[in-house]
Amino acid sequence: MLIIYINMDYWCRIILEASIVAISIVALGFILQKSCKIENPLILLFVTGFLIHLIYDLVGFNKYYCKICAGCK
C-alpha cells in the first residue's frame, strides 16, 4: 500500500504543477496575443513559454518547486 500512496502522491504533484504551468501559459498567451498583436501561433507559443520560464525563475518558483517536487527527489 505504501508504494501506491507514494505513486499517487507523485502523480498528484505532477498534475498540480502541470496545471499551474498550463494555466499560466494560457493566461499570459492570451494577454500577449491581445496586447502585442502576435498572430503567428508558433511565435506566440515561444514568447509565452520563454517569458513564463523567465518569470518563474526570477520570482523563485523554480527554486521552490525543486524543494517540494516529486520528480526532483
ZANU-141573 format. One record per residue: residue number from 1; x, y, z of N, C-alpha, C, O in turn. Coordinates in steps of 0.1 Angstrom, whole numbers, plus 5000, padded with zeros to 4 digits. Each point is the difference from the previous one (the first is absolute). Example, Ala and Ser with C-alpha at 12.3 -4.5 7.8 and 13.67 -1.06 7.14 Angstrom:
2
+-----+------+------+------+------+------+------+------+------+------+------+------+------+
!   n !  n.X !  n.Y !  n.Z ! ca.X ! ca.Y ! ca.Z !  c.X !  c.Y !  c.Z !  o.X !  o.Y !  o.Z !
+-----+------+------+------+------+------+------+------+------+------+------+------+------+
!   1 ! 5132 ! 4943 ! 5078 ! 4991 ! 5012 ! 5000 ! 5009 ! 5012 ! 5000 ! 5010 ! 5000 ! 5007 !
!   2 ! 4986 ! 5011 ! 4986 ! 5009 ! 5011 ! 5000 ! 4992 ! 5011 ! 5008 ! 5005 ! 5011 ! 5001 !
+-----+------+------+------+------+------+------+------+------+------+------+------+------+
***
This chain:
73
+-----+------+------+------+------+------+------+------+------+------+------+------+------+
!   n !  n.X !  n.Y !  n.Z ! ca.X ! ca.Y ! ca.Z !  c.X !  c.Y !  c.Z !  o.X !  o.Y !  o.Z !
+-----+------+------+------+------+------+------+------+------+------+------+------+------+
!   1 ! 5008 ! 4988 ! 5000 ! 4992 ! 5012 ! 5000 ! 5009 ! 5013 ! 5000 ! 4996 ! 5010 ! 4994 !
!   2 ! 5015 ! 4989 ! 5012 ! 5009 ! 5012 ! 5001 ! 5004 ! 5004 ! 4986 ! 5001 ! 5012 ! 4997 !
!   3 ! 5002 ! 4978 ! 4994 ! 5005 ! 5003 ! 4987 ! 4989 ! 5007 ! 4992 ! 5002 ! 5010 ! 4993 !
!   4 ! 4985 ! 4986 ! 5009 ! 4989 ! 5006 ! 4993 ! 4998 ! 5015 ! 5005 ! 4998 ! 5009 ! 4992 !
!   5 ! 5004 ! 4993 ! 5021 ! 4999 ! 5013 ! 5006 ! 5010 ! 5010 ! 4994 ! 4997 ! 5011 ! 4996 !
!   6 ! 5016 ! 4984 ! 5004 ! 5011 ! 5008 ! 4995 ! 4997 ! 5003 ! 4985 ! 5002 ! 5012 ! 4995 !
!   7 ! 4994 ! 4978 ! 4997 ! 4998 ! 5002 ! 4986 ! 4988 ! 5010 ! 4998 ! 5001 ! 5009 ! 4991 !
!   8 ! 4988 ! 4990 ! 5017 ! 4989 ! 5010 ! 4999 ! 5005 ! 5014 ! 5004 ! 4996 ! 5009 ! 4993 !
!   9 ! 5012 ! 4992 ! 5017 ! 5005 ! 5013 ! 5004 ! 5008 ! 5006 ! 4989 ! 4999 ! 5012 ! 4997 !
!  10 ! 5009 ! 4980 ! 4997 ! 5009 ! 5005 ! 4988 ! 4991 ! 5005 ! 4989 ! 5002 ! 5011 ! 4995 !
!  11 ! 4988 ! 4981 ! 5001 ! 4991 ! 5004 ! 4989 ! 4992 ! 5012 ! 5004 ! 4998 ! 5009 ! 4991 !
!  12 ! 4997 ! 4993 ! 5021 ! 4993 ! 5011 ! 5004 ! 5009 ! 5013 ! 4999 ! 4995 ! 5010 ! 4996 !
!  13 ! 5017 ! 4989 ! 5009 ! 5009 ! 5011 ! 4999 ! 5003 ! 5004 ! 4986 ! 5001 ! 5012 ! 4996 !
!  14 ! 5002 ! 4978 ! 4995 ! 5003 ! 5003 ! 4986 ! 4988 ! 5006 ! 4993 ! 5001 ! 5010 ! 4992 !
!  15 ! 4987 ! 4985 ! 5011 ! 4988 ! 5006 ! 4994 ! 4997 ! 5014 ! 5004 ! 4996 ! 5008 ! 4993 !
!  16 ! 5006 ! 4994 ! 5020 ! 4999 ! 5014 ! 5006 ! 5010 ! 5010 ! 4993 ! 4996 ! 5010 ! 4996 !
!  17 ! 5016 ! 4986 ! 5003 ! 5010 ! 5008 ! 4994 ! 4997 ! 5003 ! 4985 ! 5001 ! 5011 ! 4995 !
!  18 ! 4995 ! 4978 ! 4998 ! 4997 ! 5002 ! 4986 ! 4988 ! 5009 ! 4998 ! 5000 ! 5008 ! 4991 !
!  19 ! 4990 ! 4991 ! 5018 ! 4989 ! 5008 ! 4999 ! 5003 ! 5015 ! 5002 ! 4995 ! 5009 ! 4993 !
!  20 ! 5013 ! 4994 ! 5017 ! 5004 ! 5013 ! 5003 ! 5008 ! 5006 ! 4988 ! 4997 ! 5012 ! 4996 !
!  21 ! 5012 ! 4981 ! 4999 ! 5008 ! 5004 ! 4988 ! 4991 ! 5003 ! 4988 ! 5001 ! 5010 ! 4993 !
!  22 ! 4990 ! 4980 ! 5005 ! 4990 ! 5001 ! 4988 ! 4991 ! 5013 ! 5001 ! 4998 ! 5007 ! 4991 !
!  23 ! 4997 ! 4995 ! 5021 ! 4991 ! 5012 ! 5002 ! 5008 ! 5012 ! 4999 ! 4995 ! 5010 ! 4994 !
!  24 ! 5018 ! 4990 ! 5010 ! 5008 ! 5012 ! 4999 ! 5003 ! 5003 ! 4985 ! 5000 ! 5012 ! 4996 !
!  25 ! 5003 ! 4977 ! 4996 ! 5003 ! 5002 ! 4986 ! 4988 ! 5005 ! 4993 ! 5001 ! 5009 ! 4991 !
!  26 ! 4987 ! 4986 ! 5012 ! 4988 ! 5004 ! 4993 ! 4997 ! 5015 ! 5003 ! 4997 ! 5008 ! 4991 !
!  27 ! 5004 ! 4995 ! 5022 ! 4997 ! 5014 ! 5004 ! 5010 ! 5010 ! 4994 ! 4996 ! 5010 ! 4994 !
!  28 ! 5017 ! 4987 ! 5007 ! 5010 ! 5009 ! 4994 ! 4999 ! 5001 ! 4985 ! 5001 ! 5010 ! 4994 !
!  29 ! 4996 ! 4978 ! 5000 ! 4999 ! 5000 ! 4985 ! 4988 ! 5008 ! 4996 ! 5001 ! 5007 ! 4989 !
!  30 ! 4988 ! 4992 ! 5018 ! 4988 ! 5009 ! 4996 ! 5004 ! 5014 ! 5002 ! 4996 ! 5008 ! 4991 !
!  31 ! 5010 ! 4996 ! 5019 ! 5004 ! 5014 ! 5002 ! 5010 ! 5005 ! 4989 ! 4998 ! 5011 ! 4995 !
!  32 ! 5012 ! 4981 ! 5002 ! 5009 ! 5003 ! 4989 ! 4993 ! 5001 ! 4987 ! 5003 ! 5010 ! 4992 !
!  33 ! 4988 ! 4981 ! 5005 ! 4994 ! 5000 ! 4987 ! 4991 ! 5013 ! 4999 ! 5000 ! 5006 ! 4989 !
!  34 ! 4994 ! 4998 ! 5021 ! 4991 ! 5012 ! 4999 ! 5008 ! 5013 ! 5001 ! 4997 ! 5009 ! 4993 !
!  35 ! 5013 ! 4991 ! 5015 ! 5007 ! 5013 ! 5002 ! 5011 ! 5002 ! 4990 ! 5002 ! 5011 ! 4995 !
!  36 ! 5005 ! 4979 ! 5001 ! 5012 ! 5001 ! 4991 ! 4996 ! 4996 ! 4985 ! 5008 ! 5002 ! 4991 !
!  37 ! 4979 ! 4994 ! 5008 ! 4995 ! 4996 ! 4986 ! 5009 ! 4990 ! 4993 ! 5002 ! 5001 ! 4988 !
!  38 ! 5003 ! 4989 ! 5020 ! 5008 ! 4989 ! 4994 ! 4990 ! 4990 ! 4993 ! 4992 ! 4994 ! 5007 !
!  39 ! 5008 ! 5005 ! 4980 ! 4991 ! 4991 ! 4993 ! 5005 ! 4986 ! 4997 ! 4993 ! 4991 ! 5000 !
!  40 ! 5020 ! 5008 ! 4999 ! 5006 ! 4987 ! 4997 ! 5000 ! 4991 ! 5012 ! 5006 ! 5004 ! 5010 !
!  41 ! 4987 ! 4985 ! 4990 ! 4999 ! 4992 ! 5012 ! 5013 ! 4994 ! 5005 ! 5002 ! 4998 ! 5012 !
!  42 ! 5008 ! 4999 ! 4979 ! 5013 ! 4995 ! 5005 ! 5008 ! 5011 ! 5007 ! 5006 ! 4997 ! 5010 !
!  43 ! 4994 ! 5015 ! 4985 ! 5007 ! 5011 ! 5006 ! 4993 ! 5003 ! 5014 ! 5007 ! 5002 ! 5010 !
!  44 ! 4980 ! 4998 ! 4990 ! 4993 ! 5002 ! 5013 ! 5003 ! 4990 ! 5010 ! 5002 ! 5003 ! 5012 !
!  45 ! 4998 ! 4984 ! 4984 ! 5004 ! 4989 ! 5009 ! 5014 ! 5001 ! 5005 ! 5002 ! 4998 ! 5012 !
!  46 ! 5007 ! 5006 ! 4979 ! 5014 ! 5001 ! 5004 ! 5002 ! 5012 ! 5010 ! 5006 ! 4998 ! 5011 !
!  47 ! 4988 ! 5013 ! 4986 ! 5002 ! 5012 ! 5009 ! 4993 ! 4997 ! 5013 ! 5005 ! 5004 ! 5011 !
!  48 ! 4983 ! 4990 ! 4989 ! 4993 ! 4997 ! 5012 ! 5008 ! 4990 ! 5009 ! 5002 ! 5003 ! 5012 !
!  49 ! 5003 ! 4987 ! 4982 ! 5008 ! 4990 ! 5008 ! 5012 ! 5006 ! 5005 ! 5004 ! 4997 ! 5012 !
!  50 ! 5003 ! 5011 ! 4980 ! 5012 ! 5007 ! 5004 ! 4998 ! 5009 ! 5012 ! 5007 ! 5000 ! 5010 !
!  51 ! 4982 ! 5008 ! 4989 ! 4997 ! 5010 ! 5011 ! 4996 ! 4993 ! 5013 ! 5003 ! 5004 ! 5011 !
!  52 ! 4989 ! 4985 ! 4987 ! 4995 ! 4993 ! 5012 ! 5012 ! 4994 ! 5007 ! 5001 ! 5001 ! 5013 !
!  53 ! 5008 ! 4993 ! 4980 ! 5012 ! 4994 ! 5006 ! 5008 ! 5011 ! 5007 ! 5005 ! 4998 ! 5011 !
!  54 ! 4997 ! 5013 ! 4982 ! 5008 ! 5011 ! 5006 ! 4993 ! 5006 ! 5012 ! 5007 ! 5002 ! 5011 !
!  55 ! 4980 ! 5000 ! 4989 ! 4993 ! 5005 ! 5011 ! 5001 ! 4991 ! 5012 ! 5002 ! 5004 ! 5011 !
!  56 ! 4995 ! 4983 ! 4987 ! 5001 ! 4990 ! 5010 ! 5014 ! 4999 ! 5007 ! 5001 ! 4999 ! 5012 !
!  57 ! 5009 ! 5003 ! 4980 ! 5013 ! 4999 ! 5005 ! 5003 ! 5013 ! 5008 ! 5006 ! 4999 ! 5011 !
!  58 ! 4991 ! 5013 ! 4984 ! 5002 ! 5012 ! 5007 ! 4992 ! 5001 ! 5013 ! 5005 ! 5006 ! 5010 !
!  59 ! 4983 ! 4989 ! 4990 ! 4992 ! 5001 ! 5012 ! 5004 ! 4989 ! 5011 ! 4997 ! 5002 ! 5011 !
!  60 ! 5009 ! 4988 ! 4984 ! 5005 ! 4990 ! 5009 ! 4992 ! 4987 ! 5000 ! 5002 ! 4991 ! 5009 !
!  61 ! 4988 ! 5008 ! 4982 ! 4991 ! 4988 ! 5000 ! 5008 ! 4988 ! 4996 ! 4997 ! 4989 ! 5005 !
!  62 ! 5013 ! 5012 ! 4986 ! 5008 ! 4988 ! 4996 ! 5008 ! 4995 ! 5012 ! 5000 ! 4987 ! 5002 !
!  63 ! 5006 ! 5021 ! 5005 ! 5008 ! 4996 ! 5012 ! 4990 ! 4994 ! 5010 ! 5004 ! 4989 ! 5006 !
!  64 ! 4985 ! 5017 ! 4997 ! 4990 ! 4994 ! 5009 ! 4995 ! 4987 ! 4995 ! 4999 ! 4991 ! 5008 !
!  65 ! 4998 ! 5008 ! 4980 ! 4995 ! 4987 ! 4994 ! 5010 ! 4989 ! 5002 ! 4996 ! 4988 ! 5002 !
!  66 ! 5017 ! 5015 ! 4996 ! 5010 ! 4989 ! 5001 ! 5001 ! 4996 ! 5015 ! 5004 ! 4988 ! 5002 !
!  67 ! 4992 ! 5020 ! 5008 ! 5000 ! 4995 ! 5013 ! 4988 ! 4991 ! 5003 ! 5002 ! 4991 ! 5008 !
!  68 ! 4987 ! 5011 ! 4986 ! 4988 ! 4992 ! 5003 ! 4996 ! 4990 ! 4989 ! 4991 ! 4992 ! 5002 !
!  69 ! 5016 ! 5008 ! 4987 ! 4996 ! 4992 ! 4988 ! 5002 ! 4986 ! 5003 ! 5010 ! 4995 ! 5005 !
!  70 ! 4981 ! 4997 ! 4990 ! 5001 ! 4985 ! 5001 ! 5010 ! 4995 ! 4990 ! 5007 ! 4990 ! 5002 !
!  71 ! 4994 ! 5017 ! 4986 ! 5009 ! 4996 ! 4990 ! 5015 ! 5003 ! 5003 ! 5009 ! 4994 ! 4994 !
!  72 ! 4994 ! 5015 ! 5015 ! 5013 ! 5004 ! 5004 ! 5006 ! 4991 ! 5011 ! 5012 ! 5002 ! 5003 !
!  73 ! 4980 ! 4990 ! 5003 ! 5005 ! 4992 ! 5011 ! 5004 ! 4986 ! 4996 ! 5005 ! 4992 ! 5008 !
+-----+------+------+------+------+------+------+------+------+------+------+------+------+
***
